């Protein structure tokens, strides 16, 4: 009844435009950082990666916050507009996201992310806010369809923030109205 055609993931994702859906694969990887005494430690952290050929990673907010705190970019601060994103570099040979080749903290990834050019490094962006803010942070390679997707998701999240708050308020008002109509009584303090 159902039929499918097989197509190589690599060829499909190399020729794709902006993705319309994402597939999430949960894996554990190494996050190298400093402990409170300044010693290097390696933590096992859960991350979400896409299919082969995709250039994004979803990380825990704690990992994203540690990366942001270590950013050499002085414009990345809680009071600046740049707070929403942070520039990283992806090192293809070592499968490592960091600010520099020997800088910490840094995050290893379990799979190769497609090269954007012949060099060993690709610019990347850590999104600290957006559609997933509060739940996950996202790292994408710049100039890829996944970076475009992240930008659109972030913009959509910002566009929907106001209407979502209005819906929450409307839901609350309906529950209050329902409670008073059903005779449950509302006690105010």
JOTARA-V20203 format. One record per run of one state. SS is the DSSP state (A for helix, B for strand, O for the rest). FROM is the first residue (numbers start at 1). LEN is the number of residues. If there is no record, write none. Layout:
ss=SS from=FROM len=LEN
ss=SS from=FROM len=LEN
This chain:
ss=O from=1 len=8
ss=A from=9 len=6
ss=O from=15 len=10
ss=B from=25 len=10
ss=O from=35 len=5
ss=B from=40 len=10
ss=O from=50 len=6
ss=B from=56 len=5
ss=A from=61 len=9
ss=O from=70 len=11
ss=A from=81 len=4
ss=B from=85 len=7
ss=O from=92 len=4
ss=B from=96 len=3
ss=O from=99 len=7
ss=B from=106 len=3
ss=O from=109 len=12
ss=B from=121 len=7
ss=O from=128 len=8
ss=B from=136 len=6
ss=O from=142 len=3
ss=A from=145 len=37
ss=O from=182 len=8
